[in-house]
Amino acid sequence: MEYYLLIKLIHILAAVVLTGTGAGIAFFMFMANRSNNPQAIYITAKHVILADWVFTTPAVITQIITGVYLMNIQGYSFSALWFYWVVGLFVFIGICWLPVLRIQYKLLELAKNSLDLNQVTPEFKSLMRTWTLLGIPAFIAILAIFWLMVFKPFPVA
């Protein structure tokens, strides 16, 4: 049972890292964008990409591994409605996140151009709106998964 609690702790910590990094990235990128300061935007865009590789990606992998392990330990069914909702939301988040990763590299390139021009380009602003529009539903889906994990409103077995 102690091993179960350790895996559960790791699963929860990964969820916290994933959620916190997502919220932090969104906040700092949003604030840098609002500043219209090309240098702040460029540096923030570089750090956002780094944070996704250092924190978000390992947290996602950890969530999958520990989640499957916890399902097995607890005897939860992989064909339960609850599991379908969790996986569906997780996939939805991935569908939003994968384009965001690509967009972040384009934003970095546009931020570098803005730095050279000493003004933020309209293309950057437009792509930032897309980045934000993909991030909002993904973050809401993360919160929905938290709700599902805590309340388990559907049968799990």
Sine and cosine of phi, psi and omega as CSV:
sin_phi,cos_phi,sin_psi,cos_psi,sin_omega,cos_omega
0.00,0.00,-0.55,0.83,0.00,-1.00
-0.90,0.43,-0.59,0.81,0.04,-1.00
-0.89,0.45,-0.64,0.77,0.06,-1.00
-0.86,0.52,-0.72,0.70,-0.02,-1.00
-0.90,0.43,-0.59,0.81,0.04,-1.00
-0.91,0.42,-0.71,0.70,0.03,-1.00
-0.89,0.45,-0.65,0.76,0.02,-1.00
-0.89,0.45,-0.67,0.74,0.05,-1.00
-0.88,0.48,-0.70,0.71,0.02,-1.00
-0.88,0.47,-0.66,0.75,0.02,-1.00
-0.88,0.48,-0.71,0.70,0.00,-1.00
-0.92,0.40,-0.69,0.72,0.02,-1.00
-0.89,0.46,-0.65,0.76,0.05,-1.00
-0.90,0.44,-0.62,0.79,0.04,-1.00
-0.91,0.42,-0.64,0.77,0.02,-1.00
-0.92,0.39,-0.69,0.73,0.03,-1.00
-0.88,0.47,-0.71,0.71,0.00,-1.00
-0.87,0.50,-0.74,0.67,-0.02,-1.00
-0.93,0.36,-0.71,0.70,-0.02,-1.00
-0.91,0.42,-0.67,0.74,0.03,-1.00
-0.91,0.42,-0.68,0.73,0.03,-1.00
-0.86,0.52,-0.73,0.68,0.00,-1.00
-0.91,0.41,-0.67,0.75,-0.01,-1.00
-0.91,0.42,-0.72,0.69,0.03,-1.00
-0.85,0.52,-0.74,0.67,-0.03,-1.00
-0.87,0.49,-0.71,0.70,-0.02,-1.00
-0.88,0.47,-0.78,0.62,-0.08,-1.00
-0.93,0.37,-0.60,0.80,0.05,-1.00
-0.93,0.37,-0.67,0.74,0.03,-1.00
-0.87,0.49,-0.72,0.69,-0.03,-1.00
-0.93,0.37,-0.62,0.78,0.05,-1.00
-0.90,0.44,-0.68,0.74,0.04,-1.00
-0.87,0.50,-0.69,0.72,0.01,-1.00
-0.90,0.44,-0.47,0.88,-0.03,-1.00
-0.93,0.36,-0.40,0.91,-0.09,-1.00
0.85,0.53,0.37,0.93,0.02,-1.00
-1.00,-0.10,0.95,-0.30,-0.07,-1.00
-0.82,0.57,-0.61,0.79,-0.01,-1.00
-0.93,0.36,-0.69,0.72,0.03,-1.00
-0.89,0.45,-0.65,0.76,0.00,-1.00
-0.91,0.42,-0.70,0.71,-0.02,-1.00
-0.88,0.47,-0.76,0.65,-0.01,-1.00
-0.89,0.45,-0.67,0.74,0.01,-1.00
-0.90,0.43,-0.68,0.73,0.01,-1.00
-0.87,0.50,-0.65,0.76,0.06,-1.00
-0.88,0.47,-0.69,0.73,-0.04,-1.00
-0.94,0.33,-0.54,0.84,0.04,-1.00
-0.89,0.46,-0.71,0.70,0.02,-1.00
-0.88,0.47,-0.71,0.71,0.02,-1.00
-0.87,0.49,-0.71,0.71,0.00,-1.00
-0.88,0.48,-0.62,0.79,0.04,-1.00
-0.89,0.45,-0.65,0.76,0.00,-1.00
-0.96,0.27,-0.62,0.79,-0.07,-1.00
-0.99,0.17,-0.61,0.79,-0.10,-1.00
-0.94,-0.35,-0.81,0.59,-0.13,-0.99
-0.91,0.42,-0.78,0.63,-0.06,-1.00
-0.86,0.50,-0.77,0.64,0.04,-1.00
-0.89,0.46,-0.56,0.83,0.02,-1.00
-0.91,0.41,-0.64,0.77,0.04,-1.00
-0.90,0.44,-0.72,0.69,0.02,-1.00
-0.88,0.47,-0.69,0.73,0.03,-1.00
-0.88,0.47,-0.66,0.75,0.02,-1.00
-0.86,0.51,-0.70,0.71,-0.02,-1.00
-0.90,0.43,-0.77,0.64,-0.06,-1.00
-0.90,0.44,-0.78,0.63,-0.04,-1.00
-0.94,0.34,-0.54,0.84,0.02,-1.00
-0.89,0.45,-0.73,0.69,0.03,-1.00
-0.90,0.43,-0.67,0.74,0.01,-1.00
-0.88,0.47,-0.71,0.70,0.01,-1.00
-0.90,0.43,-0.61,0.79,0.06,-1.00
-0.86,0.51,-0.71,0.70,-0.01,-1.00
-0.91,0.41,-0.72,0.69,-0.01,-1.00
-0.86,0.50,-0.67,0.74,-0.08,-1.00
-1.00,0.08,-0.11,0.99,0.00,-1.00
0.96,0.29,0.39,0.92,0.05,-1.00
-0.95,0.30,0.53,-0.85,-0.03,-1.00
-1.00,0.07,0.71,-0.71,0.08,-1.00
-0.98,0.21,-0.03,1.00,0.07,-1.00
-0.92,-0.39,0.23,0.97,0.02,-1.00
-0.98,0.22,0.53,-0.85,0.03,-1.00
-0.83,0.55,-0.66,0.75,0.02,-1.00
-0.84,0.54,-0.72,0.69,-0.01,-1.00
-0.90,0.43,-0.65,0.76,0.03,-1.00
-0.87,0.49,-0.65,0.76,0.04,-1.00
-0.90,0.44,-0.71,0.70,-0.01,-1.00
-0.88,0.47,-0.76,0.65,-0.02,-1.00
-0.91,0.42,-0.66,0.75,0.02,-1.00
-0.86,0.52,-0.71,0.71,0.03,-1.00
-0.92,0.39,-0.63,0.78,0.02,-1.00
-0.89,0.46,-0.68,0.73,0.04,-1.00
-0.91,0.41,-0.67,0.74,0.05,-1.00
-0.84,0.54,-0.70,0.71,0.03,-1.00
-0.87,0.50,-0.70,0.72,0.03,-1.00
-0.88,0.48,-0.64,0.77,0.03,-1.00
-0.89,0.45,-0.56,0.83,0.07,-1.00
-0.98,0.21,-0.64,0.77,-0.15,-0.99
-0.96,0.30,-0.64,0.77,-0.05,-1.00
-0.87,0.49,-0.72,0.70,0.09,-1.00
-0.90,0.44,-0.55,0.83,0.01,-1.00
-0.88,0.48,-0.64,0.77,0.04,-1.00
-0.86,0.50,-0.72,0.69,0.02,-1.00
-0.90,0.44,-0.69,0.72,0.00,-1.00
-0.88,0.48,-0.61,0.79,-0.02,-1.00
-0.87,0.49,-0.61,0.79,0.04,-1.00
-0.93,0.37,-0.61,0.79,0.07,-1.00
-0.92,0.39,-0.65,0.76,0.05,-1.00
-0.87,0.49,-0.64,0.77,0.03,-1.00
-0.89,0.46,-0.69,0.72,0.03,-1.00
-0.89,0.46,-0.70,0.71,0.03,-1.00
-0.92,0.39,-0.57,0.82,0.05,-1.00
-0.91,0.42,-0.61,0.79,0.05,-1.00
-0.90,0.44,-0.68,0.74,0.06,-1.00
-0.89,0.46,-0.67,0.75,0.02,-1.00
-0.88,0.47,-0.61,0.79,0.03,-1.00
-0.89,0.45,-0.70,0.72,0.02,-1.00
-0.90,0.43,-0.59,0.81,-0.01,-1.00
-1.00,0.09,-0.22,0.98,-0.08,-1.00
0.88,0.48,0.50,0.86,0.13,-0.99
-0.35,-0.94,0.55,-0.83,-0.03,-1.00
-0.97,0.25,0.76,-0.65,-0.06,-1.00
-0.99,0.16,0.47,-0.88,0.07,-1.00
-0.87,0.49,-0.54,0.84,0.03,-1.00
-0.89,0.46,-0.64,0.77,0.05,-1.00
-0.88,0.48,-0.75,0.66,-0.03,-1.00
-0.86,0.51,-0.67,0.74,-0.01,-1.00
-0.91,0.42,-0.71,0.71,0.00,-1.00
-0.93,0.37,-0.52,0.85,0.08,-1.00
-0.89,0.45,-0.61,0.80,0.05,-1.00
-0.89,0.46,-0.68,0.74,0.05,-1.00
-0.89,0.46,-0.71,0.71,0.03,-1.00
-0.83,0.55,-0.71,0.71,0.00,-1.00
-0.92,0.40,-0.69,0.73,-0.02,-1.00
-0.91,0.42,-0.46,0.89,0.09,-1.00
-0.99,0.16,-0.54,0.84,-0.05,-1.00
-0.95,0.30,-0.59,0.81,-0.07,-1.00
-0.89,0.46,-0.80,0.60,0.01,-1.00
-0.91,0.41,-0.53,0.85,0.04,-1.00
-0.90,0.43,-0.67,0.74,0.00,-1.00
-0.92,0.39,-0.64,0.77,0.07,-1.00
-0.87,0.49,-0.64,0.77,0.03,-1.00
-0.90,0.43,-0.59,0.81,0.07,-1.00
-0.88,0.48,-0.70,0.71,0.02,-1.00
-0.90,0.44,-0.60,0.80,0.05,-1.00
-0.90,0.44,-0.61,0.79,0.05,-1.00
-0.91,0.42,-0.66,0.75,0.09,-1.00
-0.83,0.56,-0.71,0.70,0.01,-1.00
-0.87,0.50,-0.71,0.70,0.02,-1.00
-0.89,0.46,-0.63,0.77,-0.01,-1.00
-0.92,0.40,-0.65,0.76,-0.06,-1.00
-0.98,0.21,-0.74,0.67,-0.15,-0.99
-1.00,-0.08,-0.36,0.93,-0.02,-1.00
0.63,0.77,0.91,0.41,-0.09,-1.00
-0.95,0.31,-0.19,0.98,0.02,-1.00
-0.89,-0.46,0.41,-0.91,0.05,-1.00
-0.85,0.53,0.60,-0.80,-0.01,-1.00
-0.96,-0.28,-0.22,0.98,-0.05,-1.00
-0.96,-0.27,0.00,0.00,0.00,0.00
